[in-house]
Amino acid sequence: MAVALTSGAAVRPAGAQTATTTVTREQAVRHVLAQRDEALRSGDRAAFLDTVDPSATPEFKARQGRLFDGLRSLPLASYELRLRTDEVPDLAGGGLAGRYPGADAVFLPPVEAHYRFTGIDTIDAVDGYYYTFLLRGGRWRIVADGDVNDVGLPSARNLWDYGPVSQERTAHFTVLHDPADGKRATVLASLCEEAYARLTATFGRPAPAQIVVVLPHNLDQLREILQATFDLSNFVAFASASVDRDEDWQSTAARVYVQDANLSRSRRDFQLQTFHHEFTHVAAFPLAGPFVPSWIHEGLADWMAGGRLAPTAVDGSDGLLPHDWEFTTGGGDSIVRAYDESTSAMAFLAAKKGKGAPLDLLIRVGEARVAPGTSDYRVDQALRAVYGAGLDQFQKDWKGGR
Ligand SMILES: [Zn+2]
């Protein structure tokens, strides 16, 4: 499918195309994305919403308006939408065309938003979108962003999808929040600074200079933002970053999300420990590749945030290091046990090899980015270097020694 472009985002009717201006649908859709980027930069709400197809649902149109207002409220240093047809050329199956009978063509390419906050992000934050583009009357426009939700490809949601956000800034933190939650954001920002002091005292490597903390207005927002398939009621906070595979598996800008229905009800020292735990994740993300299992991530964060204590026995433990899925499924007690086992394993490693050993282990496993072998193999190799024996032996020693 080809459409004709004159210049910028102005598109002639399909019948008017000429040989010199014929472009592919990829190029045409890139112009649509560029129109959104430019509209955002210049504050032109009408131009932004002009990229939305008139046949879109009122709900989608309203959401796009809120997204524009939300994005405009952010301290953006840069924002760029990129077409990712190099990964998947088109997700619009045959059934999708039937959903839009008035369209001349339907195109559903993966799109990424790359952006940075001014004075905060030193690498891009990256969000994935699945926009359905329709060709009608010679113009490509966006009609929906949820057409492949049911195959597990939801478009990104952020706090700014719900409208303008406010920010609470301190020396090392930016707490993004709903304008209605300013009081709580102020309290959280000061807790974060206290936890940051704990982080720098324990991490043993340079901590990130600036961290973004997101305070969703309610649990529904948090659920949409995290796109979580597990029960959020077992958690108090989350640290999250995605992966930029273009750069050999680099972590993207990390964010910390607060589950404040739980966190606000916890005692103050637990809140501090929670932030210390999440900030340890944020500091560790750039060091961690795809092979670092959850027990290393969580064990390191919990052991550091808990005061780097000696190993203790874990009630009900089977003596096996937990699998990744045990950290989100199986119910509250079982999840807590997975964390405690990981913490105990890291404490055991530190007792044997020194307080730097847990982070050394993460870094060793994390060094492998694009490499053959399973996570277990990488952990086995790293344990041989850091602990002096492989995974099986480490597990046995830990079981006997805690
Ligand atoms: Zn964690």
Residues whose N, C-alpha, C, O or C-beta is under 5 A from the ligand:
A	BS01	ZN	E298 A301
